[in-house]
Amino acid sequence: MLALKGALEIGISGALIYALVARSQRELREANALLEGVLNASPLAIVAANREGTTTVWSDGAEEMYGWLEEDALGESAPNVPDEDWWDFEYLREQMFEEGESVIGYETTRQTKDGSRIDVSITTGAMRNETGDFIGIIAVQEDITEKKALER
């Protein structure tokens, strides 16, 4: 009788654990879908990179602005940063990782897939893990080429 009771308790516990895990996974999928929807609803380019500078997020707005598809940009090191402006990208990374500072409205140029240059305004924020350590940078980028042309 004790063996049957123990087996039932284990079975019930296992079923309960399974139900909780399934619920957690569903909630994570729903939260992920919501965040992806918000990310891709923005007309601005939203790009994220890990500590090494590898692109981990490339929004629909980034595809539109720069011309690279998400699958072409992910895993690359900032495809929109021309070699001659790499120092500029490193400056922004340094501000985030070493200084711990966000950058707001930093104006610079970036390169589209077809090689043309555009003026952009970049605002960055730190991505942190659950212990507060920097794990990456997220950047919101706005094409300000027309605005800059009017100023000239």
ABEGO torsion letter per residue (X at the ends): XAAAAAAAAAAAAAAAAAAAAAAAAAAAAAAAAAAAAAAAABABBBBBBBAAGBBABBBAAAAAAAGBBAAAABGBBGAABBAAAAAAAAAAAAAAAAAGBBBBGBBBBBBBAAGBBBBBBBBBBBBBBAAGBBAEBBBBBBBAAAAAAAAX
